[in-house]
Amino acid sequence: MKITIVGTGYVGLVTGACFSEVGIDVYCVDIDEKKIENLKNGIIPIYEPGLEEIVQRNVAKGRLHFSTNLAECLDGVSVVFGAVGTPPDEDGSADLKYVLQVARQVGEHMSDYLIMVTKSTVPVGTAEKVRKAMKEALDARKVDIPFDVASNPEFLKEGAAVDDFLKPDRIVIGVDSIKAQKVMEKLYKPFTMNGHPVIFMDIVSSEMTKYTANAMLATKISFINDIANLCEIVGANVNMVRKGIGSDRRIGQYFIYPGTGYGGSCFPKDVKALIKTSDEKGYSLEVLKAVENVNERQKSILFNKALNYFNGDLKGKTFAMWGLSFKPQTDDMREAPSLVIINKLLEAGAKVKAYDPASMHEAQRILGGSIEFVKDQYEALIDSDGLFLVTEWPEFKYPNFNVMRKLLKTNVIFDGRNVYDKADMKEFKFDYFGIGINNN
């Protein structure tokens, strides 16, 4: 079976590599010539555990191919996946220009039946726009080639995407024809044979499922962050509260860890897009609007703790920052809370020395020379007035606190992920500020 995937970003590359891993002939297409040339040579543009090995192995075996020419990658193809970006417009809606551009190009060059599958996260109703774009392109050629449109949203966690794809909780596919369903069943047979469920539904419901899933997870994060802030005020410990509610199977233990707010490529964009879609239909999603407001407020929580600790004056202070990416096991800096904290510190006249195991290059691209980037976590501490722990990378969880105390000018830690225990920090003579923990 041969498939083509348009877009070699995070979703497209993981999807293509993992399909090739189960024996499917995959052609990945992108307009970025340098990226394609690098991929042909096994050079991966993103940090994702396990991905590099899969790409290199399947390129060597001749199952995974990379090209900049979409027209040449459509012959004999059963399925085309559109995995291009859907960046938010200024009003929060998803920009579909790349999605529809792919649909038009497929319509311009296809020669036989295929299924155009939307893999990108798109608003409800996008499939019909894709169908229209393809039909217009075919009409312009004055040819009548049958095709189907389908929706197959991704549910990949950055940092665990390969495992998520190869061992999915569920595979959601929206179709509107028996023929399309049979082709997609064949495509995903290697996964269903291993017991991973495929859920077929109508296309609109499939489009809605992706946004709803991300909105629900974002809601859990903002909810526990709001509760954490109240815990500090009333003298409760959110870590204990989290354990108490997480044992309820109706709630569960996942996504109820307090922190500095959610970021990344999905939650912020998808929440905004769902709110925009709802507003356009004349219905206000009040819960999600609150989720977004809480999240924006939460990104400033560590900065406010530092401002209060230093009596409102951070001018001339230098702070170490451990972690820049929005979560561990990724180099993704999109909507990262670290960026909000850094900008607020700089605006207050402070300096920042930062270290992250994976995202230093991306952070330098975004921040330029506005902060100092150092080669390891301890170098960041030298003569710093405090530490911001923003991303809970494993190597930050068991540092040498005696060394830390000698390097820091002021022994204070602002822990945005509650990695450390308050009692332990007191024993090591650190002033410690977590999230949702009474600091008196």
Sequence and secondary structure as in RCSB ss.txt:
>XXXX:A:sequence
MKITIVGTGYVGLVTGACFSEVGIDVYCVDIDEKKIENLKNGIIPIYEPGLEEIVQRNVAKGRLHFSTNLAECLD
GVSVVFGAVGTPPDEDGSADLKYVLQVARQVGEHMSDYLIMVTKSTVPVGTAEKVRKAMKEALDARKVDIPFDVA
SNPEFLKEGAAVDDFLKPDRIVIGVDSIKAQKVMEKLYKPFTMNGHPVIFMDIVSSEMTKYTANAMLATKISFIN
DIANLCEIVGANVNMVRKGIGSDRRIGQYFIYPGTGYGGSCFPKDVKALIKTSDEKGYSLEVLKAVENVNERQKS
ILFNKALNYFNGDLKGKTFAMWGLSFKPQTDDMREAPSLVIINKLLEAGAKVKAYDPASMHEAQRILGGSIEFVK
DQYEALIDSDGLFLVTEWPEFKYPNFNVMRKLLKTNVIFDGRNVYDKADMKEFKFDYFGIGINNN
>XXXX:A:secstr
 EEEEE  SHHHHHHHHHHHHTT EEEEE S HHHHHHHHTT  SS  TTHHHHHHHHHHTT EEEES SGGG T
T SEEEE     B TTS B  HHHHHHHHHHHHH  S EEEEE S   TTHHHHHHHHHHHHHHHHT    EEEE
E      TTSHHHHHHS S EEEE SSHHHHHHHHHHTHHHHTTT  EEEE HHHHHHHHHHHHHHHHHHHHHHH
HHHHHHHHHT BHHHHHHHHHTSTTT STT    S   SSSHHHHHHHHHHHHHHTT   HHHHHHHHHHHHHTT
HHHHHHHHHTTT  TT EEEEE  SSSTT    TT HHHHHHHHHHHTT EEEEE SS HHHHHHHHTTSSEE S
SHHHHHTT S EEE S  GGGSS  HHHHHHH SS EEEETT  S HHHHHHTT EEE SSB   
